[in-house]
Amino acid sequence: MRQALIVWGGWEGHEPEQGARAVKALLEEEGFGVRVETTTAAFADPALAELSLIVPIYTMSKLSKDEERNLTKAVEGGVGLGGYHGGMGDAFRESTDYQFMCGGQWVAHPGNIIDYRVNVTRRDDPIMSGIDDFSYRSEQYYMHVDPANEVLATTTFSGDHAPWIDGVVMPVVWKRRHGQGKVFYSSLGHAAAEFEVPQMRTIIRRGLAWAAR
């Protein structure tokens, strides 16, 4: 049985505990054994290297150097990393090695909770198979992203809330490699209730399963 670790905490506005429960249920449906921890100390455990998948749900906060080093080393060695929204894409702002591994970092969500479109760019990818472009209501993440990412879906900013970004096309879902490990990320999921959106739930479920070794 593949083993996954979820580590949740940080800023409570992203409902990390509820999100961890939703992700745990998805992974168990996929046949994973799932362990849940609530402190970043879990990232310093040498046993990380034996896992199939790590899911951080930990907006902002800080990693110690030992935690950062052990986590990135585990992924470089082949452990999968996957996550969503600020729990992975706005975690550990001072840890540039962590950001290098994730492939992006949140910087803004103009307008806060708004309606926007998600455009599927890789319909041939198994993670996105059968999913058409869809409307979404949440924070539309503006991110600094790695051009090495394999982008699976994007969103286009209207400029209504920041005129200077009118027409900017921003990645929403991507996958990538970091060493021997596979990394998956989706910027959807500000609130745990968004797991009830079929497209969001399917993308997260498939993406995490893909990332796991």
Disulfide bonds with the S-S distance in Angstrom:
none
